[in-house]
Amino acid sequence: MTVRLFFSSLLVWVIIAMFAIINGVFRENILAPLLGETLALPISGLSLSIIVFAVTSLSFSLISGNDRLTYKLIGLEWVLLTLFFEFVFGYYVVGRSWASIFEVFNIMKGDLFLVVLATSLVSPLLVAMIKGELK
């Protein structure tokens, strides 16, 4: 992965992160009061997964022209950045406890953060396959 590609994929991730924040604000201020936390949480996770895939697809020209391994590395970059952001932003900026932060991994509670991470991991490669970038 070149430095240019690293920063291009970082830019795409920043766009995804901005949409993720908007998605979270929408969940807390609109969905949860309207539908309750039990429904709002999985709906938000599914919508964020769709957002990740859509942003990947729409911004694919910034990361296109690579091989399978590179697309896998981009997905891994996005997962690691997302985890770093979740933990650092959650703890140091928002002031959430570590226990509260780890709740995002609780699928039994309806949190689909793991689905979002999986979507982030596979979206670059999947979009490349859909767009016929890989032979």
C-alpha positions as a printed NumPy array, in Angstrom:
array([[  0.   ,   0.   ,   0.   ],
       [  1.447,   3.35 ,  -1.023],
       [  1.417,   6.453,   1.154],
       [ -0.994,   8.113,  -1.291],
       [ -3.367,   5.175,  -1.106],
       [ -3.135,   5.106,   2.7  ],
       [ -4.184,   8.761,   2.883],
       [ -6.864,   8.352,   0.21 ],
       [ -8.413,   5.477,   2.141],
       [ -8.021,   7.489,   5.349],
       [-10.021,  10.3  ,   3.73 ],
       [-12.781,   7.848,   2.813],
       [-12.777,   6.563,   6.397],
       [-13.088,  10.144,   7.737],
       [-16.168,  10.602,   5.563],
       [-17.569,   7.334,   6.919],
       [-16.785,   8.462,  10.484],
       [-18.652,  11.735,   9.961],
       [-21.694,   9.809,   8.724],
       [-21.335,   7.444,  11.7  ],
       [-21.508,  10.382,  14.103],
       [-24.568,  11.759,  12.302],
       [-26.103,   8.277,  12.415],
       [-25.49 ,   8.086,  16.176],
       [-26.986,  11.519,  16.783],
       [-30.009,  10.54 ,  14.685],
       [-30.363,   7.309,  16.686],
       [-30.199,   9.066,  20.05 ],
       [-32.375,  12.063,  19.188],
       [-34.91 ,  10.659,  16.727],
       [-35.004,   6.865,  16.596],
       [-34.647,   6.04 ,  20.293],
       [-37.37 ,   8.449,  21.478],
       [-39.627,   7.339,  18.642],
       [-39.042,   3.568,  18.649],
       [-37.224,   2.855,  21.893],
       [-33.597,   1.811,  22.35 ],
       [-34.397,  -1.86 ,  21.676],
       [-35.316,  -1.112,  18.049],
       [-33.19 ,   1.986,  17.523],
       [-29.896,   0.231,  18.189],
       [-30.146,  -2.514,  15.539],
       [-31.74 ,  -0.148,  13.004],
       [-28.84 ,   2.245,  13.536],
       [-26.311,  -0.564,  13.107],
       [-27.904,  -1.724,   9.878],
       [-28.164,   1.815,   8.525],
       [-24.517,   2.481,   9.359],
       [-23.497,  -0.716,   7.564],
       [-25.408,   0.481,   4.503],
       [-23.736,   3.895,   4.817],
       [-20.269,   2.289,   4.969],
       [-20.958,   0.284,   1.83 ],
       [-22.517,   3.265,   0.009],
       [-19.635,   5.626,   0.845],
       [-17.159,   2.955,  -0.227],
       [-18.974,   2.553,  -3.521],
       [-19.392,   6.273,  -4.187],
       [-15.794,   7.136,  -3.325],
       [-14.244,   4.046,  -4.877],
       [-12.311,   6.065,  -7.454],
       [-10.052,   7.237,  -4.601],
       [ -8.961,   3.673,  -3.797],
       [ -9.473,   1.818,  -7.084],
       [ -6.904,   0.059,  -9.235],
       [ -5.475,  -2.296,  -6.657],
       [ -5.217,  -6.009,  -5.978],
       [ -7.148,  -8.182,  -3.518],
       [ -4.533,  -7.888,  -0.787],
       [ -4.56 ,  -4.092,  -0.956],
       [ -8.359,  -3.955,  -0.69 ],
       [ -8.151,  -6.277,   2.307],
       [ -5.542,  -3.982,   3.874],
       [ -7.786,  -0.962,   3.303],
       [-10.635,  -2.795,   5.046],
       [ -8.311,  -3.67 ,   7.923],
       [ -7.173,  -0.039,   8.11 ],
       [-10.813,   1.051,   8.415],
       [-11.551,  -1.501,  11.143],
       [ -8.501,  -0.477,  13.174],
       [ -9.287,   3.231,  12.777],
       [-12.897,   2.607,  13.795],
       [-11.861,   0.677,  16.908],
       [ -9.291,   3.332,  17.809],
       [-11.89 ,   6.071,  17.366],
       [-14.533,   4.169,  19.345],
       [-12.239,   3.631,  22.313],
       [-10.285,   6.909,  22.338],
       [-13.164,   9.223,  21.441],
       [-15.58 ,   7.345,  23.697],
       [-13.323,   7.35 ,  26.729],
       [-11.333,  10.579,  26.477],
       [-13.759,  12.905,  24.691],
       [-17.242,  11.679,  25.593],
       [-16.166,  10.384,  29.013],
       [-17.786,   6.959,  28.757],
       [-16.552,   4.167,  31.004],
       [-14.609,   1.253,  29.519],
       [-17.505,  -1.07 ,  30.423],
       [-19.886,   1.194,  28.537],
       [-17.598,   1.282,  25.523],
       [-17.31 ,  -2.509,  25.447],
       [-21.114,  -2.752,  25.335],
       [-20.934,  -1.972,  21.597],
       [-19.815,  -5.583,  21.125],
       [-22.947,  -6.973,  22.798],
       [-25.039,  -8.355,  19.944],
       [-27.498,  -9.825,  22.46 ],
       [-28.366,  -6.244,  23.435],
       [-29.089,  -5.432,  19.807],
       [-25.881,  -3.541,  19.112],
       [-24.68 ,  -4.398,  15.61 ],
       [-21.266,  -2.732,  15.864],
       [-19.647,  -6.05 ,  14.93 ],
       [-21.713,  -6.043,  11.722],
       [-20.487,  -2.511,  11.004],
       [-16.881,  -3.637,  11.544],
       [-17.398,  -6.63 ,   9.253],
       [-18.918,  -4.348,   6.608],
       [-15.947,  -1.995,   6.915],
       [-13.567,  -4.911,   6.519],
       [-15.122,  -6.383,   3.363],
       [-16.55 ,  -3.3  ,   1.6  ],
       [-13.401,  -2.286,  -0.316],
       [-12.917,  -5.78 ,  -1.739],
       [-16.617,  -6.34 ,  -2.343],
       [-17.035,  -3.036,  -4.187],
       [-13.939,  -3.816,  -6.265],
       [-15.498,  -7.153,  -7.225],
       [-18.866,  -5.57 ,  -8.058],
       [-17.222,  -2.868, -10.161],
       [-15.176,  -5.462, -12.032],
       [-11.842,  -4.181, -10.736],
       [-10.566,  -7.674, -10.025],
       [-10.004, -10.291, -12.653]])
